[in-house]
Structures are given as C-alpha cells and as structure tokens.
Amino acid sequence: MRKVELSMNEQEKYEVIKSLVDNDGNKFRAAIKLGCTIRQVNRMIVKYKKEGKSAFIHGNKGRKPAHALSEKEILDIITIYNNKYWDATFSHACELLEAHDGIKISSTTLTNILYEEFILSPISTRKTKQRIKKKLKELSKNAKSKKEKEHLETSIVAIEDSHSRRPRCAYFGEMQQMDASVHEWFGEGKHHLHISIDDSTGNLTGAYFDKQETLNGYYNVLHQILNTHGIPAMFYTDKRTVFEYKRLNTNKVEKDTFTQFGYACNQLDIEIKTTSMAQAKGRVERAFQTLQQRLPIELRLAGISTIDEANVFLNSYIKKYNDKFALPINYNKSVFIPQPNSETINNTLAVIAERTIDSGHCIRFNKEYYKTMDSRGLQVHYLKGTKGLVIKTFDPRKRNIPSPKHPWRSESFLKYRYHKLNNEIFTL
C-alpha cells in the first residue's frame, strides 16, 4: 500500500475530519477549527469516506506549473547574470534581461533563482545576508567534499550599512542637492560624476563627467538646470573648495573657485548652503549609490569608453533615471524662476581672471598672448601695468563684447570678492 504524505495544513484537515466521522462529532465545531463553511466540511466528509487519507492531498501536488521555467532557461539566466550583470541589482537585472536578452522575468522569480545558487544582490540587507550565511554554514558542515565546502564558504559576502532618510522639501526647485562622486564609471581609471538632484521630487536635474571635481563640472550641471528648468532657490552641497571659501596661497582670482561659482549664483539669486555631514544631504548620497550600481553597467553595455561619449550618453540616461526613480513633477508647486536667455547664461557662467597689460600692450592668459581690441576691431593701447579683468565665458566660441552692465563687470566682482576675503556678508 502506497504511503500518503501530507503537508501540515493537509494533515490538520485529515485529523479533524477523521475524528468528526469516527466520533460523529459537531460539524459546526469542525468548521470553526478549520476556518471554513459547513458546506466545505460536508464535501470533505464525502471525499474522506470515498478516498481515505489521500483525499486531502492537493490536486496540483507534484505537478510542475505550466508557466514554470525549464532547467535550461534557469541555467541560461544564471549564466547571463554572472557574465554580464553581476554588479546589477535584481530589479535592474530584470530590466536588462528583457531589454538586451529578450528574457522577461519578475524580480521575485529572479531572486529565488539566484538565491538558490547563493548569489546575492549588491544591495542585500544585513538580515538577508545573515540568513544565507546560516544556511551556508549548515550545508558546509554536511559537505561531501573539500571542494564543495570551499565553494560554499566563498559565497558569504560582507555586510553593508545604510543611512536614514529625512523629510523632502515641499516645492520643486526649493533645494538642489549637489555633489560629485569619484568612481570607475567607464573605461579604465576613475572619473568624477557631478550631479544635482531635486530634494522634493528626487529628479536628477543635471549630470556631467569630468576628470576631477571641478568648477567646470558644476558649471555644466548648473547650465543644464538653467536651460531645462530655470533658476532654483538653493544649492545644498559639501564643504569643498568650489563651494566654501578658503584663502589660497595664490593671488590668482581664477583659482578662487568659491568666488567664481558663488558670484555666478549671486547674480542669479541662488542661495548656497554647505554641510560637512553626508547624512544631511542623503538624497544625493542615495542617488550615487543607485548610479554606482546601474550606470557603469549601462555605459559598459553601450560601449562607452571616453568622457565625451559618456557625457552625451547622460543626456538620455537622465530621463531614464527620472522615469524609474523620481516622483512626478507638479509644476503648480515649483519655485523655479524662468530661465535667462542663452546670452545671459553664457556670460554668467564665466571664469574671471585679473591680468596686467605688459610692455607690448598685450595680456597673457592660459599661456597665450592677447591684444586689447575695441568694438571696431582696432587695437587699444593702454599703459604698461594697467589692470583689467579677463572674462572666459561658458562657451568661448561665441564672440561677445561685454557691455557696461555685464554681470562680471570689474567694480561689482572685485567688491564681492573683497567682502568674501574679509568674511563679511554682502548683498549685491
């Protein structure tokens, strides 16, 4: 006679119905105990009298679901993940499998498949890692060979921590968290990704790669914000040289990066606040965690190997990122001021340097000599030692003769810088 094995739930039903039939018990009491109706109890009694214990075995027990993946499909998924998407989170890997390999699979199914192979997500929680580690230790004790034991032990990964969240701002454009992250984003070597993220919606409002964390990188991010959304109310940043004034051992004003960026923001009426605590600007820190997990994979799959290609790629990736992770923008709750015209933006995002006329009636800037010309294209001669400001606009290819109301006019900029040097509060 074939032995009948039941699950705990099936065994409970069997025992209650068997006792009910054998002892002519109370059907209402049995229904309450099993959490079902009298009608269902009657059906189980009829089935028990006809089939015995096997009547309580679920009809699908032992059957493979029609939509279940085959062993070959599971093996293909594991192989592709290990070879192509090993550094992707499981939800991101599902997107990549569908986009690049034509395999549509849910995140839950992929998680179950990979956990069976003890493959963890790069962002697995402490609890998950401890659970897998416990299971691995149990299997390691019963391992039949040294090789199997070593394989199980190497599957244990380190535990990571995370930071707590803080409330979002109420309005779109109220606060832009800005920072840069050095990472192996593409190709060989590390590059700095400069980004700005809106605290209210989590929208990535600007992104730009540079070789270092530079004024040029942040100017490009600000240029994207101004052209796409307008003028924000505030930047919230790290206490770095580009944002916090530090007296430098040089008299070259172009090296004073805070004055350069700060004065540009001053002209646009953008407030700058700084912090030394990473947790205070958690929105941008978590954005970098996500980008470091996803963006290098996207860049690798797109065949990106140069910084210029990477910056072009960012134009389309920003939209993809926002569609996936950001909240919808409510333009009725926006504090962005309409963007300035392109000429104003080009003039405002400038690098300014102080230079002196030499004996040849020229100035030297970036290892090149320049003549002083008027609007008619004729050279103007100044006395040797005459000082002036050289303005390198955001796009120097656009020829532009500064007007008397230029935002970087000498008296305004020097006055602004003087007050910064003396740690005084100054409103233009």
Secondary structure, DSSP 8 states (H G I E B T S, - for coil): -------HHHHHHHHHHHHHHHHT--HHHHHHHHTS-HHHHHHHHHHHHHHGGGGGS-TTTT---TT---HHHHHHHHHHHHHH-TTS-HHHHHHHHHHHH-----HHHHHHHHHHTT---TT--HHHHHHHHHHHHHHHHT-SSHHHHHHHHTT--------------SSBTS-EEEEEEEE--SSSS-EEEEEEEETTT--EEEEEEESSS-HHHHHHHHHHHHHHT-B-SEEEEES-TTTS----S---GGG-HHHHHHHHHHHTT-EEEEES-GGGGHHHHHHHHHHHHHHHHHHHHTT--SHHHHHHHHHHHHHHHHHHHS----GGGB--B----HHHHHHHS-EEEEEE--TTSEEEETTEEEE-B-TTS-B----TT-EEEEEE-SSTTS-----TT-TT-HHHHHHHHHHHHTT-----
